[in-house]
Amino acid sequence: GDKGVLALICDSTNAMREGESPSEVAVGEGLKSVIQNAKGRVAVTSFSSNVGRIVSIARAARDAGRQCLVLGRSMKRVIDVADELGYMD
């Protein structure tokens, strides 16, 4: 554009919903509670592009002494890259 801005990239998930969305920290705390207190297996889905959510799920599972099973090529690829970049601690 005229001001040197090439593009605007944004997320509009729940844009029509009033109020604020919870932070990833709050979501992570909720995930941790559910995963720790579940009596059996826990199934969690996420977009493969949501690295923050993937990290929250992995940390919640780790803290609960559980393992994660990753399904899908895109999910595996994104996790591998996130791990290489140091996001998957």
Residue, then its C-alpha position, 0 to 999 in steps of 0.5 A: g500500500d501507500k504506507g508500505v504495509l503489504a498485508l494485514i493478517c488476523d484471526s476472526t474466530n468468534a468475532m461475532r461473539e460479545g466480550e473477550s476470549p480467554s487467554e491461552v494461559a486460562v485455556g491451558e489451565g482448563l485443559k490441565s484440570v480436565i486432563q488431570n481429573a479424567k478417569g480415562r483417555v482424553a481426546v483433544t482436537s486443534f488446528s495444526s496451525n495453533v502452536g500455542r494450543i498444541v503446546s498447552i495440550a502437551r504441557a497439560a498432558r506432561d504435568a498430568g503424567r500422561q502421553c500424547l498421541v499425535l495424528g495427522r501429517s500437518m500436526k506432526r510437521v508443525i510439532d516437529v518445527a515447533d520442537e526445532l524452534g524450542y517451543m516444545d519444552 
